[in-house]
């Protein structure tokens, strides 16, 4: 490698570090302000949370945080996806608008936390009780409006990035790396990919920027998030957005080459995870790949089990506690899928499963 090439790589790494550092500082400051506004998570009158698995090791947490960005940069250098372009002047007005909306929403979220009320959204869905399963009509994360308002769909990206101190996109890119490994040497025009529980389309839009001729679909049960995804992905006319449930996909058998699921399974009741996996196996072609990206679980980072244990107490995550001990391997193999790879990306675990 020549001196010019070494200098170019060094400069690119420095740019990456500066951008991601500023990005993390931006979202970290928003979360710090939100915590101060909420008055902390152990207020007078609330039961004090005492983790049975011990306090998290902050040194281990910091190491996992930096390891995420090291691996992300290495993935860029390996050609798995382009370097993120997160700091653009033209995006500043939207970033400021989102930060303001996030700050204004904190008081309402905090009110719901104090009331420990995660189910009131059901009262605002008259005449639609048969359209959505009961487990879905809750205010996950004490999210204002649950999954059923346009405001929720607009706020979600900022909320998640603030919660994870600007690492959410980098964690998702670990799943994009698996897509790129799977598509290497293949004609993207002949590949069908499904983003399961695509939300407002943030991840799928990143995939389409890298593979603009991919035959892709996004499926989500939220009407507001599906519509937001439709707008976000409108530049790719071949992308189909489906407003449907993951446990009953309106897709033909053996129709997908790749199915990717990001942050879905920890929000499913245990009795629903199996049917969703069965649907994944049904729609995958023989030889197709399932990429499952979700929260880390107990034992992935033993030093941080106490942090995972705290999460469902500090936020409204009704099925997360059970997910932490869920036997993912047994469930996936029971659905007929074979394990291939596992990667830890900070607080996200990415596993890949092949349909024989």
Buried (B, 14 or more C-beta within 10 A) or exposed (E): EEEEEEEEEEEBBEEBEEBBEEBBEBBBBBBEBBEEEBEEBEEEEEEEEEBEBEEBBEEBBEBBBEEBBEBBBEBBEEEBBEBBEBBEEEEEEEBEEBBEBBBEBBEEBBEBBBEEBBEEBBEEEEEEEEEBBEBBBBBBBBBBBBBBBBEBBBBBBBBBBBBBBBBBBBBBBBBBBBBBBBBEEEEBEEBBBBBBBBBBBBBBBBBBBBBEEBBBBBBBBBBBBBBBBBEBBEEBEEBBBBBBBBBEBEBEEBBBBBBBBBBBBBBBBEEBBBBBBBBBBBBBBEEBBBBBBBBBBBEBBEBBBBBBBBBBBEBBBBBBBBBBEBEBEEBBBEBBBEEBBEBBBBBBBBBBBBBE
